[in-house]
Structures are given as structure tokens and as C-alpha cells.
Amino acid sequence: MIQRLCVIGVGLIGGSLARALRQAGEVGEVIGSGRGEDNLRAAVRLGVIDRYDTDPIRAVAGADVVVVAVPLGAIEPVLRAIVPHLAPAAVVTDVGSAKGSVVADVERIYGHVPPHFVPGHPIAGTEQSGVEASFATLFQGRRVILTPLAETAAASHHLIRRMWELTGAEVVDMGVRHHDAVLAATSHLPHMLAYTLVDTLARLDDRAEIFRYAAGGFRDFSRIASSDPKMWHDICVANREQLLEMIALFSADLARLAEAIRADDRAAVLAMFQRAKRARDNLYLE
Ligand code: NAP
């Protein structure tokens, strides 16, 4: 399906996509690009890519699909560098965790969103980074959201949809703003809570004692605080507005819970926990 795939940012997501497409037998040659040669050499050794070039301009030469899988803050400079050097029929997509900022980046570069650019976001990942953490089944049974615009060419949209379906993912289309609102609630806010909780506890005087007795619940809740800080810094910057709305909503609810505990309003506390348990228990039943 793809003759020459160029993956800029051969990390967890870019590496897993390349592995999955190779496994599906739907890609000819895979060229990787990034800043660090150690990671790219590892990608060749692991069979994730065929070859690499640290210069993204050379890496995209002749590629029919270019996947930009770098942190959100690096998307604009990478796109700016490669745009004049893309093959005439190349289709470009990204995997960034926020979409409004990526569309704004593209508009700043081109003055509009070109027909061959298809913004995307796989809803799959782990708290690990780098090509060594990548695996071919990462997207199996998971969702990938595409946020095509009115300007997006149907053929480009179709190609990127098909590419993700080959990884075993279910592909859904969504508006850019809606994507950012949904992800602020389901992914970005939970990461803020995990980072804040661990940071709060880690600054307590008796932190060693506290972490010694942290049980499974804490381990589950705090796992995502091991995610790459730079990546999450970029997501906060990129989805600032929507994230702040969710933080405000959550803070108000937490303050309400604190007030109910302070006022010894046991009925209110119990009702809130029951409501949350019902919602959580029903969450994965669909
Ligand atoms: P990752 O494992 O750290 O991979 C990012 C890759 O990008 C690295 O190989 C890095 O290599 C390269 N890179 C960083 N800055 C670069 C630059 N300026 N120019 C060229 N290459 C650069 O991160 P990831 O988890 O795959 O995340 C990549 C993207 O996927 C992010 O936009 C993120 O928002 C999105 N995403 C992540 C998840 C998740 O759960 N992890 C899920 C969905 C979407 P060098 O440092 O050697 O350059």
C-alpha cells in the first residue's frame, strides 16, 4: 500500500506504527529520521526501519507517506523544514496528542491546510518512550482519531485511514475542537492529576515512609506520572485552553468533596462515591 514510508520521530508511536505496517506486509521501504543516532541505529537493528537520515529533508525524499511522530513542540519546525522537499504526491500525517495546535502550525506554514495533510492521533500508548519501547500490536483494538478538515483531499484521508486500519485500529473522524475537548477530559486531565499527586507526596518530609506503604491502588493511579515530562509539557502548552477548563471543573468538584468531608456531610460523600463507582463500573461495558 505504501512504497516508501518516512517516519520522523522513531519513538514509541512512530516505531510501533512502522512495526505494525511491516508486519501487515503493506509497506515497501521505511526511512526513519530524528535527532539522536543511537535511537535510529537501534531502530535499524530492531528491524523497525530500513535506513535513517538525521536530516529530515533528505529523509522525506521520494516518500509517498510521511508520518511526523515527534513531540508537539517539534511539529512546526519539522514541518517547516520538510515542506519544500516533499514528493509531489506525498501524503503527510501526524500523531500529536492535541490537534488544534497542529492545525495552527500547518496554517502558519502554508497559510492554509493543504489537501495532502491529514491530522491524526492514535489513542494508544504507554508511559515508555523511544524505539525500544515500540511494539507492533500497540494499536490493535484501539482507536485512532483523524481530524480531517474541509480542505483535506478524500484520497489522502482514505490512505491514512487505511494505513491505521492495517495496524488493527478502529479509525474514527472527529472535529478538531471536539477532539481537544474530549482528550483534555479523558487523557490530559488524568495525567495532570497523576503528576500532581506524585509531586505532592514526593515533597513531603516522610515521603520514603509514604511510598514504602503505597499499595496497588497508588501504583495504578500513579503509573502515568512516569510518562515523558517533555511530551506532557508540550501537550499542556498545545491544549492549554481546554485543559484549564477541565482543571477548573475538577478543582471545583474536589473543593466540594473537601467541604462535604469538613462539614461531616456523610450523605454527600457517599452519594458522590456511589455515582463515581456506577460510572466507572459501566465505563467499559459497551
Ligand atoms: P517518543 O517515544 O519520545 O518518540 C518521539 C521521537 O521523536 C523520538 O524518537 C525523538 O528522537 C524524536 N524527536 C524529538 N524531537 C525531535 C525533533 N525536534 N526533530 C526530530 N525528531 C525529534 O514519544 P512518543 O510517545 O512516540 O510521542 C510522539 C508523539 O506521539 C507526540 O506528539 C505525542 O503527543 C504523540 N502521542 C503519544 C502517545 C503516548 O502515549 N506516548 C499516544 C498518542 C500520541 P530524538 O530525541 O533522537 O530526536
Residues whose N, C-alpha, C, O or C-beta is under 5 A from the ligand:
A	BS01	NAP	G9 V10 G11 L12 I13 G14 S33 G34 R35 G36 N39 A69 V70 P71 L72 A74 V95 G96 S97 P122 A124 G125 T126 Q128 S129 G130
